[in-house]
Amino acid sequence: MAKKLVADTEESEADQAPSGLLERTLGVIELLAAHAHGLPLYEIAERLSIPRSATHRVLTSLVERGYVRQERHHGMYQLTAKIASLAFSFLAGSGITDLAQPVLDQLARETAELVRLALIDGRELIWVAKSQGSPFGLRYDPDMGQSGRLSCSASGHAWLSCLPEEEALALVERQGYGSREEFGPKAPQTPAALLKYLRQARKRGFSMVSQTYSPWMSATAAPIRSAQSGEVIGALVIAGPHIRLTEEKMLTFSPMLLSAARELSLALGASPTLVSHQPRGPFFG
């Protein structure tokens, strides 16, 4: 019985492990993107359930192409700036950052807090632009290009609140709930807890969270809709330390936030990338 259980477990893990070359390569890139300080070969292989020999071949190819570097002394593999360069080149070509940045800068000046833009990419929200409005004191500065956790981020709540509840919960179940150890002590852990946040956001027209995404951060976010289709294409966020960005202050900022979100809706309508990106099915892409 024990042998059968072990065999079934190994078979299940094998089924989940990336098998094709492209799948393995993307898996390595995504894993290294989440570990900026790098990982050794054996840990990459273990995390992705790929044989070490195959992992080494993938890494060698990425090193030769300039997407990955290996530290001489510790043997750690890290992504180079080439991936980021490709992403920024795409954003520059799409016109998204040029169109959005003036709006972000204005809102950052008005609120003296971090303002950031997240766009929907398939079933994820990706932070693509930001403006830091606080010239001193505590500052919150996330890495651009990262995917926000839908269950506990203000941007995630802003998007999910515009979806049917069943669809919103399905997206979160697919990505997983953010643990309170990794994120914030108030991160919702159940569908019921999450729906409470989403219903409040739907009623207000914008989301507000405190100590859900990080132990010390508050944020408020408004959905950005396509001027052509009316579909949600992203979220505009104001974020800062919770001791400074209180609920009262977030409510004070809400008219400016909603006005800027409407302005972005019109501005981003001129982006050829977003104009051509229409929803295809229940999960928007």
C-alpha positions in Angstrom: 0.0 0.0 0.0 2.8 2.4 1.0 4.7 1.6 -2.2 1.6 2.2 -4.3 1.1 5.6 -2.5 4.7 6.6 -3.2 4.4 5.5 -6.8 1.1 7.5 -7.3 2.7 10.6 -5.7 5.7 10.3 -8.0 3.5 9.9 -11.0 1.4 12.9 -10.0 4.5 15.0 -9.6 5.8 13.8 -12.9 2.6 14.8 -14.6 2.9 18.3 -13.1 6.6 18.8 -14.0 7.3 20.8 -17.2 8.3 18.4 -20.0 8.8 20.3 -23.3 11.8 22.5 -23.8 9.8 25.7 -24.1 7.8 24.9 -21.0 11.0 24.2 -19.1 12.7 27.3 -20.3 9.7 29.5 -19.4 9.6 27.8 -16.0 13.2 28.6 -15.3 12.7 32.2 -16.3 9.6 32.7 -14.2 11.3 31.0 -11.2 14.4 33.2 -11.4 12.2 36.3 -11.8 10.8 35.5 -8.4 14.2 35.1 -6.9 16.2 38.2 -7.8 19.3 37.1 -5.8 19.5 33.9 -7.8 19.3 30.2 -7.2 21.7 27.3 -7.5 21.2 24.7 -10.2 20.1 21.9 -7.8 17.4 24.1 -6.3 16.0 25.2 -9.7 15.8 21.5 -10.7 14.1 20.5 -7.4 11.6 23.4 -7.5 10.6 22.7 -11.1 10.8 18.9 -10.8 13.2 18.8 -13.8 16.3 16.5 -14.0 19.5 18.4 -13.2 21.0 17.5 -16.6 18.0 19.0 -18.4 18.1 22.0 -16.1 21.7 22.6 -16.9 21.0 22.5 -20.6 18.3 25.1 -20.3 20.4 27.4 -18.1 23.4 27.0 -20.4 21.3 28.1 -23.4 19.9 31.1 -21.5 23.4 32.1 -20.4 24.6 31.9 -24.0 21.7 34.1 -25.1 22.4 36.7 -22.4 19.2 36.2 -20.4 20.8 34.5 -17.4 24.2 35.0 -15.7 26.0 32.7 -13.3 28.0 34.0 -10.3 31.6 32.7 -10.4 32.0 32.1 -6.7 28.6 30.8 -5.6 27.3 29.3 -8.7 24.0 31.1 -8.4 22.0 31.7 -11.6 20.3 35.1 -12.0 18.3 36.8 -14.7 20.1 39.6 -16.5 18.5 43.0 -17.4 17.8 41.7 -20.9 14.3 40.4 -19.9 13.4 43.7 -18.4 14.8 45.5 -21.5 12.4 43.5 -23.7 9.5 44.3 -21.5 10.3 48.0 -21.4 10.8 48.0 -25.2 7.4 46.5 -25.6 5.7 49.1 -23.3 7.5 51.9 -25.1 6.4 50.6 -28.4 2.8 50.2 -27.3 2.6 53.8 -26.1 1.2 52.7 -22.7 3.8 54.4 -20.5 3.9 57.6 -22.5 0.2 57.9 -22.4 -0.2 57.0 -18.7 2.8 58.6 -17.0 1.5 62.2 -17.0 -1.7 61.1 -15.2 0.3 59.0 -12.7 2.6 61.9 -12.0 -0.2 64.3 -11.4 -2.0 62.0 -9.0 1.3 61.3 -7.2 1.8 65.0 -6.7 -1.7 65.6 -5.4 -1.6 62.7 -2.9 2.2 62.7 -2.1 2.0 58.8 -2.2 3.1 56.1 -4.6 0.8 55.8 -7.6 1.0 52.8 -9.9 -0.7 51.3 -12.9 -1.6 47.6 -13.3 -2.8 46.2 -16.5 -4.7 42.9 -17.1 -2.6 40.4 -19.0 -4.7 37.2 -19.5 -5.7 36.2 -16.0 -3.2 38.3 -14.1 -2.6 42.0 -13.2 0.9 43.2 -14.0 2.3 46.4 -12.7 3.7 48.4 -15.6 4.2 52.0 -14.5 4.5 54.1 -11.3 5.1 57.5 -9.9 6.5 58.2 -6.4 4.9 61.2 -4.8 6.4 61.1 -1.4 9.7 63.0 -1.3 10.6 61.9 2.2 9.7 59.5 5.0 8.5 55.9 4.5 8.1 55.0 0.8 6.6 51.9 -0.8 8.2 51.0 -4.1 7.3 47.6 -5.7 9.2 46.1 -8.6 7.6 46.8 -11.9 6.7 43.8 -14.1 5.6 41.7 -11.2 2.2 40.0 -11.0 -0.1 41.2 -8.1 -1.8 38.7 -5.9 -5.5 39.1 -6.7 -6.7 37.9 -3.3 -5.1 40.5 -1.2 -4.0 43.5 -3.4 -6.1 46.6 -3.9 -5.6 46.3 -7.6 -6.8 42.7 -7.6 -9.9 43.7 -5.6 -10.7 46.6 -7.9 -10.7 44.2 -10.9 -12.5 41.3 -9.2 -15.2 43.6 -7.9 -16.3 44.2 -11.5 -16.6 40.5 -12.3 -19.4 38.0 -11.4 -18.5 36.6 -8.0 -18.2 33.0 -9.3 -15.7 34.2 -12.0 -13.8 36.3 -9.5 -13.4 33.4 -7.1 -12.3 31.1 -9.9 -9.5 33.4 -10.8 -8.3 33.6 -7.2 -8.5 29.8 -6.8 -6.4 29.4 -9.9 -3.7 31.8 -8.5 -4.1 30.8 -4.9 -4.8 32.9 -1.8 -1.9 35.0 -0.5 -0.8 33.6 2.9 -0.6 35.9 5.9 3.0 34.9 6.5 4.1 35.9 3.0 1.8 38.9 2.6 -0.1 40.8 5.4 -1.8 39.8 8.6 -5.2 40.8 7.3 -5.0 39.0 3.9 -8.3 37.2 3.3 -7.9 33.4 3.4 -11.4 32.2 2.4 -14.0 32.9 -0.3 -16.3 34.4 2.3 -13.6 36.8 3.6 -12.6 37.8 0.1 -16.2 38.4 -1.1 -16.7 40.8 1.8 -13.9 43.0 0.4 -15.2 42.7 -3.1 -18.8 43.6 -2.2 -17.6 46.7 -0.4 -15.4 47.7 -3.4 -18.3 47.2 -5.8 -20.6 49.4 -3.6 -18.0 52.2 -3.4 -16.7 51.9 -6.9 -13.1 51.5 -5.7 -11.2 49.1 -3.3 -9.5 49.8 0.0 -7.2 47.5 1.9 -4.9 47.8 4.8 -2.2 45.3 5.9 -3.4 42.7 3.4 -0.7 42.9 0.9 2.1 43.7 3.4 2.1 44.1 7.1 2.7 47.9 6.9 0.9 49.0 3.7 -2.5 50.4 2.8 -3.8 50.9 -0.7 -6.8 52.0 -2.6 -7.5 51.2 -6.3 -10.0 52.0 -9.0 -10.7 49.9 -12.1 -9.8 51.3 -15.5 -12.2 50.5 -18.2 -11.7 50.3 -22.0 -13.2 53.4 -23.6 -14.3 51.2 -26.5 -15.7 48.1 -24.9 -16.3 49.1 -21.3 -14.3 46.0 -20.1 -11.9 46.5 -17.2 -8.3 46.6 -18.6 -6.4 47.5 -15.5 -6.4 49.3 -12.1 -5.0 52.6 -10.8 -3.5 52.3 -7.3 -2.5 54.7 -4.5 -0.3 53.0 -1.9 1.6 54.0 1.2 2.4 53.1 4.8 -0.8 52.3 6.8 0.2 54.7 9.6 0.1 57.5 7.0 -2.4 56.3 4.4 -5.4 55.8 6.8 -8.9 54.8 5.7 -10.0 58.5 6.2 -7.2 59.7 3.9 -8.0 57.0 1.3 -11.6 58.2 1.2 -10.4 61.8 0.8 -8.3 60.7 -2.1 -11.1 58.7 -3.8 -12.5 61.6 -6.0 -9.0 62.2 -7.4 -8.4 58.5 -7.9 -11.7 57.9 -9.8 -11.1 61.0 -11.9 -7.6 59.9 -12.8 -8.9 56.4 -13.7 -11.4 57.9 -16.1 -8.7 60.0 -17.6 -6.5 56.9 -18.1 -9.4 55.1 -19.7 -9.5 57.7 -22.4 -5.7 58.0 -22.7 -5.1 54.3 -22.9 -7.7 54.0 -25.7 -5.1 55.5 -28.0 -2.7 52.5 -27.3 -2.7 50.1 -30.3 -1.8 47.3 -27.9 -4.9 47.8 -25.7 -7.2 48.7 -28.6 -6.5 45.3 -30.2 -6.7 43.4 -26.9 -10.4 42.5 -26.6 -11.8 40.0 -24.2 -12.1 36.4 -25.5 -14.1 34.4 -23.1 -15.1 34.5 -19.5 -11.6 35.1 -18.1 -10.7 38.1 -20.3 -8.1 36.6 -22.5 
